[in-house]
Amino acid sequence: MINPAQIRPQMPVVCSKDKQFAKVDHVEGNKLKLTKDAKGEHHYIPLDWVKTVDDKVHMDRPGDAIMKAWTTSPGGSAE
């Protein structure tokens, strides 16, 4: 498991194909809160999906799968 303290605001979030699809707003509990999208909405994804952290937050799955499953509230249930 990764150390959430390594994750900082504005870090790029990249999918398993190394494509950036978001930026970090902050860590909120066991979720990663992403910066607002073009519609002004935040999205949340489980920290369990984070594979590694270096200068980017690397996810363990493709971006399209993440975007299908992310939620718009921290209590939401991602698949």
Biopython code that builds the backbone (N, CA, C, O; Angstrom):
import numpy as np
from Bio.PDB.StructureBuilder import StructureBuilder

atoms = [
    (1, "MET", "N", (0.847, -1.191, 0.000)),
    (1, "MET", "CA", (0.000, 0.000, 0.000)),
    (1, "MET", "C", (0.887, 1.247, 0.000)),
    (1, "MET", "O", (1.963, 1.257, 0.597)),
    (2, "ILE", "N", (0.435, 2.253, -0.651)),
    (2, "ILE", "CA", (1.190, 3.504, -0.745)),
    (2, "ILE", "C", (1.013, 4.328, 0.530)),
    (2, "ILE", "O", (0.106, 4.088, 1.327)),
    (3, "ASN", "N", (1.890, 5.291, 0.698)),
    (3, "ASN", "CA", (1.798, 6.218, 1.822)),
    (3, "ASN", "C", (1.050, 7.460, 1.332)),
    (3, "ASN", "O", (1.583, 8.195, 0.500)),
    (4, "PRO", "N", (-0.167, 7.716, 1.821)),
    (4, "PRO", "CA", (-0.940, 8.876, 1.363)),
    (4, "PRO", "C", (-0.217, 10.207, 1.564)),
    (4, "PRO", "O", (-0.513, 11.175, 0.863)),
    (5, "ALA", "N", (0.724, 10.276, 2.504)),
    (5, "ALA", "CA", (1.470, 11.515, 2.756)),
    (5, "ALA", "C", (2.354, 11.896, 1.569)),
    (5, "ALA", "O", (2.781, 13.045, 1.458)),
    (6, "GLN", "N", (2.632, 10.939, 0.682)),
    (6, "GLN", "CA", (3.428, 11.219, -0.519)),
    (6, "GLN", "C", (2.642, 12.004, -1.566)),
    (6, "GLN", "O", (3.222, 12.633, -2.450)),
    (7, "ILE", "N", (1.321, 11.959, -1.456)),
    (7, "ILE", "CA", (0.456, 12.583, -2.468)),
    (7, "ILE", "C", (0.239, 14.042, -2.105)),
    (7, "ILE", "O", (-0.218, 14.365, -1.009)),
    (8, "ARG", "N", (0.576, 14.922, -3.051)),
    (8, "ARG", "CA", (0.469, 16.366, -2.823)),
    (8, "ARG", "C", (-0.514, 17.005, -3.812)),
    (8, "ARG", "O", (-0.723, 16.483, -4.907)),
    (9, "PRO", "N", (-1.112, 18.130, -3.424)),
    (9, "PRO", "CA", (-2.016, 18.840, -4.333)),
    (9, "PRO", "C", (-1.339, 19.171, -5.662)),
    (9, "PRO", "O", (-0.149, 19.479, -5.716)),
    (10, "GLN", "N", (-2.120, 19.099, -6.715)),
    (10, "GLN", "CA", (-1.727, 19.437, -8.084)),
    (10, "GLN", "C", (-0.827, 18.391, -8.759)),
    (10, "GLN", "O", (-0.370, 18.611, -9.881)),
    (11, "MET", "N", (-0.567, 17.253, -8.092)),
    (11, "MET", "CA", (0.202, 16.191, -8.741)),
    (11, "MET", "C", (-0.624, 15.624, -9.889)),
    (11, "MET", "O", (-1.837, 15.464, -9.753)),
    (12, "PRO", "N", (0.011, 15.320, -11.016)),
    (12, "PRO", "CA", (-0.714, 14.661, -12.109)),
    (12, "PRO", "C", (-1.137, 13.252, -11.691)),
    (12, "PRO", "O", (-0.409, 12.556, -10.984)),
    (13, "VAL", "N", (-2.315, 12.849, -12.137)),
    (13, "VAL", "CA", (-2.815, 11.491, -11.912)),
    (13, "VAL", "C", (-2.833, 10.810, -13.274)),
    (13, "VAL", "O", (-3.483, 11.280, -14.207)),
    (14, "VAL", "N", (-2.104, 9.687, -13.378)),
    (14, "VAL", "CA", (-1.991, 8.985, -14.655)),
    (14, "VAL", "C", (-2.555, 7.571, -14.533)),
    (14, "VAL", "O", (-2.477, 6.935, -13.482)),
    (15, "CYS", "N", (-3.123, 7.105, -15.636)),
    (15, "CYS", "CA", (-3.713, 5.766, -15.667)),
    (15, "CYS", "C", (-2.621, 4.719, -15.903)),
    (15, "CYS", "O", (-1.441, 5.050, -16.008)),
    (16, "SER", "N", (-3.029, 3.468, -15.983)),
    (16, "SER", "CA", (-2.079, 2.376, -16.185)),
    (16, "SER", "C", (-1.376, 2.458, -17.544)),
    (16, "SER", "O", (-0.373, 1.780, -17.766)),
    (17, "LYS", "N", (-1.892, 3.269, -18.434)),
    (17, "LYS", "CA", (-1.264, 3.474, -19.752)),
    (17, "LYS", "C", (-0.394, 4.725, -19.761)),
    (17, "LYS", "O", (0.024, 5.190, -20.821)),
    (18, "ASP", "N", (-0.122, 5.272, -18.565)),
    (18, "ASP", "CA", (0.720, 6.449, -18.342)),
    (18, "ASP", "C", (0.184, 7.720, -19.006)),
    (18, "ASP", "O", (0.956, 8.598, -19.391)),
    (19, "LYS", "N", (-1.137, 7.809, -19.135)),
    (19, "LYS", "CA", (-1.785, 9.011, -19.674)),
    (19, "LYS", "C", (-2.419, 9.784, -18.528)),
    (19, "LYS", "O", (-3.143, 9.213, -17.712)),
    (20, "GLN", "N", (-2.145, 11.089, -18.467)),
    (20, "GLN", "CA", (-2.730, 11.917, -17.413)),
    (20, "GLN", "C", (-4.208, 12.144, -17.703)),
    (20, "GLN", "O", (-4.591, 12.474, -18.826)),
    (21, "PHE", "N", (-5.036, 11.961, -16.666)),
    (21, "PHE", "CA", (-6.468, 12.223, -16.828)),
    (21, "PHE", "C", (-7.009, 13.151, -15.757)),
    (21, "PHE", "O", (-8.177, 13.538, -15.807)),
    (22, "ALA", "N", (-6.174, 13.517, -14.783)),
    (22, "ALA", "CA", (-6.644, 14.396, -13.704)),
    (22, "ALA", "C", (-5.455, 14.933, -12.921)),
    (22, "ALA", "O", (-4.302, 14.586, -13.178)),
    (23, "LYS", "N", (-5.781, 15.810, -11.937)),
    (23, "LYS", "CA", (-4.797, 16.311, -10.979)),
    (23, "LYS", "C", (-5.376, 16.136, -9.579)),
    (23, "LYS", "O", (-6.592, 16.125, -9.389)),
    (24, "VAL", "N", (-4.496, 16.003, -8.620)),
    (24, "VAL", "CA", (-4.889, 15.828, -7.227)),
    (24, "VAL", "C", (-5.359, 17.152, -6.637)),
    (24, "VAL", "O", (-4.708, 18.182, -6.808)),
    (25, "ASP", "N", (-6.487, 17.118, -5.946)),
    (25, "ASP", "CA", (-6.893, 18.227, -5.095)),
    (25, "ASP", "C", (-6.291, 17.949, -3.707)),
    (25, "ASP", "O", (-5.505, 18.744, -3.190)),
    (26, "HIS", "N", (-6.671, 16.815, -3.121)),
    (26, "HIS", "CA", (-6.068, 16.358, -1.863)),
    (26, "HIS", "C", (-6.568, 14.957, -1.521)),
    (26, "HIS", "O", (-7.472, 14.432, -2.171)),
    (27, "VAL", "N", (-5.972, 14.365, -0.499)),
    (27, "VAL", "CA", (-6.431, 13.079, 0.014)),
    (27, "VAL", "C", (-7.498, 13.359, 1.070)),
    (27, "VAL", "O", (-7.321, 14.204, 1.948)),
    (28, "GLU", "N", (-8.599, 12.636, 0.963)),
    (28, "GLU", "CA", (-9.715, 12.805, 1.889)),
    (28, "GLU", "C", (-10.119, 11.418, 2.403)),
    (28, "GLU", "O", (-10.830, 10.672, 1.729)),
    (29, "GLY", "N", (-9.654, 11.096, 3.596)),
    (29, "GLY", "CA", (-9.921, 9.765, 4.141)),
    (29, "GLY", "C", (-9.200, 8.708, 3.325)),
    (29, "GLY", "O", (-7.984, 8.769, 3.148)),
    (30, "ASN", "N", (-9.963, 7.730, 2.825)),
    (30, "ASN", "CA", (-9.374, 6.685, 1.990)),
    (30, "ASN", "C", (-9.628, 6.933, 0.502)),
    (30, "ASN", "O", (-9.586, 6.009, -0.310)),
    (31, "LYS", "N", (-9.892, 8.195, 0.161)),
    (31, "LYS", "CA", (-10.167, 8.577, -1.231)),
    (31, "LYS", "C", (-9.192, 9.654, -1.708)),
    (31, "LYS", "O", (-8.661, 10.436, -0.920)),
    (32, "LEU", "N", (-8.983, 9.667, -2.986)),
    (32, "LEU", "CA", (-8.206, 10.710, -3.638)),
    (32, "LEU", "C", (-9.214, 11.665, -4.270)),
    (32, "LEU", "O", (-9.979, 11.271, -5.151)),
    (33, "LYS", "N", (-9.215, 12.913, -3.823)),
    (33, "LYS", "CA", (-10.122, 13.925, -4.379)),
    (33, "LYS", "C", (-9.374, 14.612, -5.513)),
    (33, "LYS", "O", (-8.264, 15.111, -5.324)),
    (34, "LEU", "N", (-9.986, 14.635, -6.690)),
    (34, "LEU", "CA", (-9.380, 15.243, -7.868)),
    (34, "LEU", "C", (-9.846, 16.684, -8.018)),
    (34, "LEU", "O", (-10.914, 17.053, -7.530)),
    (35, "THR", "N", (-9.037, 17.498, -8.696)),
    (35, "THR", "CA", (-9.425, 18.885, -8.934)),
    (35, "THR", "C", (-10.688, 18.920, -9.791)),
    (35, "THR", "O", (-11.034, 17.943, -10.455)),
    (36, "LYS", "N", (-11.358, 20.050, -9.764)),
    (36, "LYS", "CA", (-12.611, 20.201, -10.511)),
    (36, "LYS", "C", (-12.384, 19.995, -12.008)),
    (36, "LYS", "O", (-11.362, 20.397, -12.565)),
    (37, "ASP", "N", (-13.367, 19.357, -12.638)),
    (37, "ASP", "CA", (-13.324, 19.164, -14.086)),
    (37, "ASP", "C", (-13.934, 20.375, -14.795)),
    (37, "ASP", "O", (-14.234, 21.379, -14.150)),
    (38, "ALA", "N", (-14.118, 20.292, -16.090)),
    (38, "ALA", "CA", (-14.653, 21.400, -16.881)),
    (38, "ALA", "C", (-16.074, 21.789, -16.455)),
    (38, "ALA", "O", (-16.504, 22.919, -16.686)),
    (39, "LYS", "N", (-16.795, 20.857, -15.837)),
    (39, "LYS", "CA", (-18.156, 21.129, -15.367)),
    (39, "LYS", "C", (-18.174, 21.668, -13.934)),
    (39, "LYS", "O", (-19.239, 21.938, -13.378)),
    (40, "GLY", "N", (-16.995, 21.820, -13.348)),
    (40, "GLY", "CA", (-16.909, 22.336, -11.991)),
    (40, "GLY", "C", (-17.127, 21.298, -10.910)),
    (40, "GLY", "O", (-17.410, 21.649, -9.764)),
    (41, "GLU", "N", (-16.999, 20.007, -11.257)),
    (41, "GLU", "CA", (-17.219, 18.930, -10.295)),
    (41, "GLU", "C", (-15.903, 18.292, -9.860)),
    (41, "GLU", "O", (-14.982, 18.123, -10.660)),
    (42, "HIS", "N", (-15.836, 17.945, -8.585)),
    (42, "HIS", "CA", (-14.738, 17.131, -8.072)),
    (42, "HIS", "C", (-15.115, 15.666, -8.287)),
    (42, "HIS", "O", (-16.296, 15.321, -8.330)),
    (43, "HIS", "N", (-14.114, 14.819, -8.421)),
    (43, "HIS", "CA", (-14.338, 13.373, -8.496)),
    (43, "HIS", "C", (-13.457, 12.706, -7.455)),
    (43, "HIS", "O", (-12.400, 13.222, -7.093)),
    (44, "TYR", "N", (-13.904, 11.557, -6.981)),
    (44, "TYR", "CA", (-13.208, 10.810, -5.941)),
    (44, "TYR", "C", (-12.918, 9.401, -6.435)),
    (44, "TYR", "O", (-13.760, 8.760, -7.064)),
    (45, "ILE", "N", (-11.705, 8.932, -6.138)),
    (45, "ILE", "CA", (-11.330, 7.562, -6.465)),
    (45, "ILE", "C", (-10.637, 6.947, -5.242)),
    (45, "ILE", "O", (-9.961, 7.650, -4.490)),
    (46, "PRO", "N", (-10.807, 5.637, -5.047)),
    (46, "PRO", "CA", (-10.214, 4.985, -3.883)),
    (46, "PRO", "C", (-8.685, 4.995, -3.921)),
    (46, "PRO", "O", (-8.080, 4.816, -4.978)),
    (47, "LEU", "N", (-8.079, 5.204, -2.775)),
    (47, "LEU", "CA", (-6.617, 5.131, -2.685)),
    (47, "LEU", "C", (-6.128, 3.720, -3.004)),
    (47, "LEU", "O", (-4.973, 3.541, -3.390)),
    (48, "ASP", "N", (-6.993, 2.719, -2.848)),
    (48, "ASP", "CA", (-6.616, 1.336, -3.180)),
    (48, "ASP", "C", (-6.232, 1.177, -4.646)),
    (48, "ASP", "O", (-5.526, 0.234, -5.004)),
    (49, "TRP", "N", (-6.688, 2.088, -5.493)),
    (49, "TRP", "CA", (-6.387, 2.005, -6.915)),
    (49, "TRP", "C", (-5.026, 2.599, -7.267)),
    (49, "TRP", "O", (-4.557, 2.455, -8.395)),
    (50, "VAL", "N", (-4.390, 3.270, -6.297)),
    (50, "VAL", "CA", (-3.074, 3.870, -6.540)),
    (50, "VAL", "C", (-2.020, 2.773, -6.496)),
    (50, "VAL", "O", (-1.903, 2.041, -5.513)),
    (51, "LYS", "N", (-1.261, 2.673, -7.574)),
    (51, "LYS", "CA", (-0.213, 1.653, -7.670)),
    (51, "LYS", "C", (1.093, 2.150, -7.070)),
    (51, "LYS", "O", (1.688, 1.478, -6.228)),
    (52, "THR", "N", (1.542, 3.331, -7.504)),
    (52, "THR", "CA", (2.774, 3.933, -7.004)),
    (52, "THR", "C", (2.644, 5.454, -7.029)),
    (52, "THR", "O", (1.758, 6.012, -7.675)),
    (53, "VAL", "N", (3.550, 6.100, -6.310)),
    (53, "VAL", "CA", (3.613, 7.565, -6.297)),
    (53, "VAL", "C", (5.072, 7.950, -6.463)),
    (53, "VAL", "O", (5.932, 7.484, -5.716)),
    (54, "ASP", "N", (5.353, 8.810, -7.452)),
    (54, "ASP", "CA", (6.672, 9.424, -7.603)),
    (54, "ASP", "C", (6.395, 10.904, -7.849)),
    (54, "ASP", "O", (5.879, 11.575, -6.955)),
    (55, "ASP", "N", (6.712, 11.427, -9.008)),
    (55, "ASP", "CA", (6.315, 12.800, -9.324)),
    (55, "ASP", "C", (4.881, 12.844, -9.846)),
    (55, "ASP", "O", (4.334, 13.918, -10.098)),
    (56, "LYS", "N", (4.276, 11.656, -10.006)),
    (56, "LYS", "CA", (2.884, 11.498, -10.439)),
    (56, "LYS", "C", (2.230, 10.446, -9.557)),
    (56, "LYS", "O", (2.904, 9.670, -8.880)),
    (57, "VAL", "N", (0.916, 10.439, -9.581)),
    (57, "VAL", "CA", (0.150, 9.392, -8.913)),
    (57, "VAL", "C", (-0.245, 8.397, -10.002)),
    (57, "VAL", "O", (-1.008, 8.727, -10.909)),
    (58, "HIS", "N", (0.279, 7.185, -9.903)),
    (58, "HIS", "CA", (0.056, 6.153, -10.915)),
    (58, "HIS", "C", (-1.059, 5.217, -10.472)),
    (58, "HIS", "O", (-0.990, 4.618, -9.399)),
    (59, "MET", "N", (-2.088, 5.096, -11.306)),
    (59, "MET", "CA", (-3.226, 4.239, -10.996)),
    (59, "MET", "C", (-3.004, 2.841, -11.562)),
    (59, "MET", "O", (-2.167, 2.649, -12.444)),
    (60, "ASP", "N", (-3.751, 1.873, -11.055)),
    (60, "ASP", "CA", (-3.572, 0.480, -11.454)),
    (60, "ASP", "C", (-4.506, 0.021, -12.573)),
    (60, "ASP", "O", (-4.570, -1.171, -12.877)),
    (61, "ARG", "N", (-5.226, 0.956, -13.186)),
    (61, "ARG", "CA", (-6.178, 0.585, -14.238)),
    (61, "ARG", "C", (-6.266, 1.683, -15.293)),
    (61, "ARG", "O", (-5.808, 2.801, -15.057)),
    (62, "PRO", "N", (-6.849, 1.380, -16.452)),
    (62, "PRO", "CA", (-6.974, 2.375, -17.525)),
    (62, "PRO", "C", (-7.869, 3.553, -17.126)),
    (62, "PRO", "O", (-8.781, 3.406, -16.312)),
    (63, "GLY", "N", (-7.600, 4.694, -17.698)),
    (63, "GLY", "CA", (-8.348, 5.914, -17.398)),
    (63, "GLY", "C", (-9.832, 5.804, -17.658)),
    (63, "GLY", "O", (-10.635, 6.312, -16.875)),
    (64, "ASP", "N", (-10.223, 5.138, -18.763)),
    (64, "ASP", "CA", (-11.655, 5.041, -19.060)),
    (64, "ASP", "C", (-12.383, 4.229, -17.986)),
    (64, "ASP", "O", (-13.528, 4.535, -17.653)),
    (65, "ALA", "N", (-11.736, 3.209, -17.448)),
    (65, "ALA", "CA", (-12.344, 2.414, -16.375)),
    (65, "ALA", "C", (-12.471, 3.249, -15.104)),
    (65, "ALA", "O", (-13.470, 3.149, -14.392)),
    (66, "ILE", "N", (-11.475, 4.063, -14.822)),
    (66, "ILE", "CA", (-11.514, 4.923, -13.632)),
    (66, "ILE", "C", (-12.633, 5.948, -13.765)),
    (66, "ILE", "O", (-13.411, 6.152, -12.834)),
    (67, "MET", "N", (-12.708, 6.588, -14.924)),
    (67, "MET", "CA", (-13.715, 7.630, -15.112)),
    (67, "MET", "C", (-15.137, 7.071, -15.098)),
    (67, "MET", "O", (-16.070, 7.788, -14.736)),
    (68, "LYS", "N", (-15.321, 5.813, -15.481)),
    (68, "LYS", "CA", (-16.644, 5.186, -15.404)),
    (68, "LYS", "C", (-17.049, 4.943, -13.959)),
    (68, "LYS", "O", (-18.232, 5.003, -13.621)),
    (69, "ALA", "N", (-16.060, 4.667, -13.100)),
    (69, "ALA", "CA", (-16.351, 4.253, -11.734)),
    (69, "ALA", "C", (-16.176, 5.341, -10.675)),
    (69, "ALA", "O", (-16.601, 5.151, -9.536)),
    (70, "TRP", "N", (-15.558, 6.481, -11.020)),
    (70, "TRP", "CA", (-15.335, 7.489, -9.987)),
    (70, "TRP", "C", (-16.649, 8.054, -9.503)),
    (70, "TRP", "O", (-17.673, 7.917, -10.172)),
    (71, "THR", "N", (-16.628, 8.692, -8.336)),
    (71, "THR", "CA", (-17.840, 9.250, -7.760)),
    (71, "THR", "C", (-17.688, 10.761, -7.604)),
    (71, "THR", "O", (-16.587, 11.300, -7.714)),
    (72, "THR", "N", (-18.803, 11.433, -7.348)),
    (72, "THR", "CA", (-18.764, 12.883, -7.158)),
    (72, "THR", "C", (-18.933, 13.274, -5.691)),
    (72, "THR", "O", (-19.082, 14.451, -5.364)),
    (73, "SER", "N", (-18.907, 12.261, -4.806)),
    (73, "SER", "CA", (-18.937, 12.540, -3.363)),
    (73, "SER", "C", (-18.018, 11.556, -2.667)),
    (73, "SER", "O", (-17.852, 10.427, -3.127)),
    (74, "PRO", "N", (-17.411, 11.979, -1.548)),
    (74, "PRO", "CA", (-16.456, 11.101, -0.880)),
    (74, "PRO", "C", (-17.079, 9.824, -0.331)),
    (74, "PRO", "O", (-16.387, 8.822, -0.151)),
    (75, "GLY", "N", (-18.366, 9.856, -0.067)),
    (75, "GLY", "CA", (-19.042, 8.667, 0.440)),
    (75, "GLY", "C", (-19.526, 7.741, -0.642)),
    (75, "GLY", "O", (-20.038, 6.657, -0.359)),
    (76, "GLY", "N", (-19.367, 8.165, -1.904)),
    (76, "GLY", "CA", (-19.847, 7.348, -3.023)),
    (76, "GLY", "C", (-19.065, 6.058, -3.120)),
    (76, "GLY", "O", (-17.940, 5.956, -2.630)),
    (77, "SER", "N", (-19.661, 5.093, -3.747)),
    (77, "SER", "CA", (-19.042, 3.770, -3.860)),
    (77, "SER", "C", (-18.512, 3.553, -5.268)),
    (77, "SER", "O", (-19.284, 3.396, -6.213)),
    (78, "ALA", "N", (-17.200, 3.544, -5.402)),
    (78, "ALA", "CA", (-16.581, 3.223, -6.689)),
    (78, "ALA", "C", (-16.450, 1.715, -6.787)),
    (78, "ALA", "O", (-16.234, 1.038, -5.782)),
    (79, "GLU", "N", (-16.579, 1.193, -7.989)),
    (79, "GLU", "CA", (-16.519, -0.258, -8.195)),
    (79, "GLU", "C", (-15.112, -0.768, -8.168)),
    (79, "GLU", "O", (-14.887, -1.968, -8.326)),
]
sb = StructureBuilder()
sb.init_structure("model")
sb.init_model(0)
sb.init_chain("A")
sb.init_seg("    ")
for serial, (resi, resn, name, xyz) in enumerate(atoms, 1):
    if name == "N":
        sb.init_residue(resn, " ", resi, " ")
    sb.init_atom(name, np.array(xyz, "f"), 0.0, 1.0, " ", f" {name:<3s}", serial, name[0])
structure = sb.get_structure()
